[in-house]
Amino acid sequence: MNSDAALLALAALAHPTRLDAFRHLVEHEPEGLSTGQLVEHSGLTQSTFSTHLAVLARAGLVRSHKQGRHVIQRADIGALRDLMLFLAKDCCQGRAELCGPLLAELTCC
C-alpha cells in the first residue's frame, strides 16, 4: 500500500456512516450482507447509502458480488490488513520499541 491508497482508505472511513457500515460488514465476514440489509442497518435512504457504499468501494475496502437477486457486500479484510500494516510500518519507521507493543496487541485477537 502507498500513501495515496492509505489516504483514500482513511478518508473513506472518516465518516460515521461509512465507518459504521464497514464495522458491520467486518462483523459479518465471511458471509457479507446484502445491500438492503446494510441500508436497513444505516437507517438512510437507498440512494444516500449507495453514495457512502461507493466511497468505501472506491477505496478498496468493500467488495460486492451478485448472489441471485441480491448484491452481497463484503469487507475486504486484506485491504484492512494492508492499511494497518502500512500505518504501523510507515509511522514506526522500523522502531521495534514503538511497533512491537502495537503489533502484539493486534495479534492477540
Sine and cosine of phi, psi and omega as CSV:
sin_phi,cos_phi,sin_psi,cos_psi,sin_omega,cos_omega
0.00,0.00,0.62,-0.79,0.05,-1.00
-0.94,-0.35,0.07,-1.00,-0.05,-1.00
-0.86,0.50,-0.65,0.76,-0.01,-1.00
-0.89,0.45,-0.70,0.72,0.01,-1.00
-0.91,0.41,-0.63,0.78,0.02,-1.00
-0.90,0.43,-0.68,0.73,0.02,-1.00
-0.90,0.44,-0.64,0.77,0.03,-1.00
-0.89,0.46,-0.70,0.72,0.01,-1.00
-0.92,0.40,-0.70,0.72,0.00,-1.00
-0.90,0.43,-0.64,0.77,0.04,-1.00
-0.90,0.44,-0.62,0.78,0.02,-1.00
-0.90,0.44,-0.61,0.79,-0.03,-1.00
-0.99,0.11,-0.11,0.99,-0.08,-1.00
-1.00,0.07,0.47,0.88,0.07,-1.00
-0.74,-0.68,0.71,-0.70,-0.09,-1.00
-0.83,0.55,-0.65,0.76,-0.02,-1.00
-0.92,0.40,-0.69,0.73,-0.03,-1.00
-0.95,0.32,-0.64,0.77,0.04,-1.00
-0.89,0.46,-0.68,0.73,0.02,-1.00
-0.90,0.44,-0.68,0.73,0.01,-1.00
-0.90,0.45,-0.68,0.73,0.01,-1.00
-0.90,0.44,-0.71,0.71,0.05,-1.00
-0.84,0.54,-0.70,0.72,-0.02,-1.00
-0.89,0.46,-0.65,0.76,0.03,-1.00
-0.92,0.39,-0.64,0.76,0.03,-1.00
-0.88,0.48,-0.65,0.76,0.03,-1.00
-0.88,0.47,-0.45,0.89,-0.07,-1.00
-0.96,-0.29,0.40,0.92,0.11,-0.99
-0.98,0.19,0.58,-0.82,0.07,1.00
-1.00,-0.07,0.00,1.00,-0.09,-1.00
-0.94,0.35,-0.60,0.80,-0.09,-1.00
0.98,0.19,-0.06,-1.00,-0.01,-1.00
-0.69,-0.73,0.48,-0.88,0.09,-1.00
-0.95,0.31,0.39,-0.92,0.04,-1.00
-0.85,0.53,-0.64,0.77,0.02,-1.00
-0.87,0.49,-0.65,0.76,0.04,-1.00
-0.90,0.43,-0.63,0.77,0.03,-1.00
-0.92,0.40,-0.66,0.75,0.03,-1.00
-0.88,0.48,-0.72,0.70,0.01,-1.00
-0.87,0.49,-0.69,0.72,0.01,-1.00
-0.88,0.48,-0.62,0.79,-0.07,-1.00
-0.96,0.27,-0.48,0.88,-0.07,-1.00
0.98,0.20,0.13,0.99,0.00,-1.00
-0.99,-0.12,0.14,-0.99,0.11,-0.99
-0.97,0.25,0.35,-0.94,0.01,-1.00
-0.83,0.56,-0.72,0.70,-0.07,-1.00
-0.93,0.37,-0.63,0.78,0.03,-1.00
-0.92,0.40,-0.70,0.71,-0.02,-1.00
-0.92,0.40,-0.60,0.80,0.00,-1.00
-0.85,0.52,-0.57,0.82,0.05,-1.00
-0.89,0.45,-0.70,0.71,0.02,-1.00
-0.91,0.42,-0.66,0.75,0.01,-1.00
-0.89,0.45,-0.62,0.79,0.02,-1.00
-0.90,0.44,-0.60,0.80,0.03,-1.00
-0.90,0.43,-0.69,0.72,0.03,-1.00
-0.90,0.43,-0.64,0.77,0.01,-1.00
-0.92,0.38,-0.67,0.74,0.03,-1.00
-0.88,0.47,-0.53,0.85,0.02,-1.00
-0.99,0.17,-0.09,1.00,0.02,-1.00
0.99,0.17,0.25,0.97,-0.04,-1.00
-1.00,-0.02,-0.33,0.94,-0.04,-1.00
-0.75,-0.66,0.68,-0.73,0.06,-1.00
-0.86,-0.51,0.50,-0.87,0.02,-1.00
-0.76,-0.65,0.43,-0.90,0.11,-0.99
-0.51,-0.86,0.46,-0.89,-0.02,-1.00
-0.99,0.11,0.71,-0.70,0.05,-1.00
-0.70,-0.71,0.99,-0.14,-0.09,-1.00
0.91,0.41,-0.82,-0.57,0.01,-1.00
-1.00,0.02,-0.07,1.00,-0.10,-1.00
-0.96,-0.29,0.47,-0.88,0.18,-0.98
-0.97,-0.23,0.86,-0.51,-0.03,-1.00
-0.99,-0.11,0.77,-0.64,0.02,-1.00
-0.97,-0.23,0.67,-0.74,0.03,-1.00
-0.71,-0.70,0.60,-0.80,0.11,-0.99
-0.95,0.33,0.67,-0.74,0.06,-1.00
-1.00,0.01,0.99,-0.10,-0.06,-1.00
-0.90,0.43,-0.53,0.85,0.06,-1.00
-0.89,0.46,-0.65,0.76,0.04,-1.00
-0.92,0.40,-0.62,0.79,0.05,-1.00
-0.90,0.44,-0.71,0.71,0.05,-1.00
-0.86,0.51,-0.71,0.70,0.00,-1.00
-0.88,0.48,-0.65,0.76,0.01,-1.00
-0.90,0.43,-0.71,0.70,-0.02,-1.00
-0.91,0.42,-0.66,0.75,0.03,-1.00
-0.92,0.39,-0.65,0.76,0.04,-1.00
-0.85,0.52,-0.74,0.67,-0.02,-1.00
-0.89,0.46,-0.70,0.71,-0.02,-1.00
-0.90,0.44,-0.74,0.68,-0.04,-1.00
-0.94,0.34,-0.68,0.73,-0.05,-1.00
-0.94,0.35,-0.70,0.71,-0.06,-1.00
-0.97,0.24,-0.60,0.80,-0.03,-1.00
-0.99,0.16,-0.33,0.94,0.03,-1.00
0.78,0.62,0.61,0.80,0.05,-1.00
0.98,0.20,0.12,0.99,-0.01,-1.00
-0.99,0.12,0.97,-0.26,-0.08,-1.00
-0.85,0.53,-0.57,0.82,-0.02,-1.00
-0.91,0.41,-0.39,0.92,0.06,-1.00
-1.00,-0.01,-0.72,0.69,-0.10,-1.00
-0.99,0.14,-0.53,0.85,-0.06,-1.00
-0.79,0.61,-0.82,0.58,0.00,-1.00
-0.89,0.46,-0.61,0.79,0.02,-1.00
-0.90,0.44,-0.77,0.64,-0.01,-1.00
-0.90,0.43,-0.60,0.80,0.05,-1.00
-0.89,0.45,-0.65,0.76,0.00,-1.00
-0.93,0.37,-0.60,0.80,0.02,-1.00
-0.94,0.35,-0.53,0.85,-0.05,-1.00
-1.00,0.08,-0.13,0.99,-0.03,-1.00
-0.97,0.26,-0.29,0.96,-0.12,-0.99
-0.97,0.23,0.00,0.00,0.00,0.00
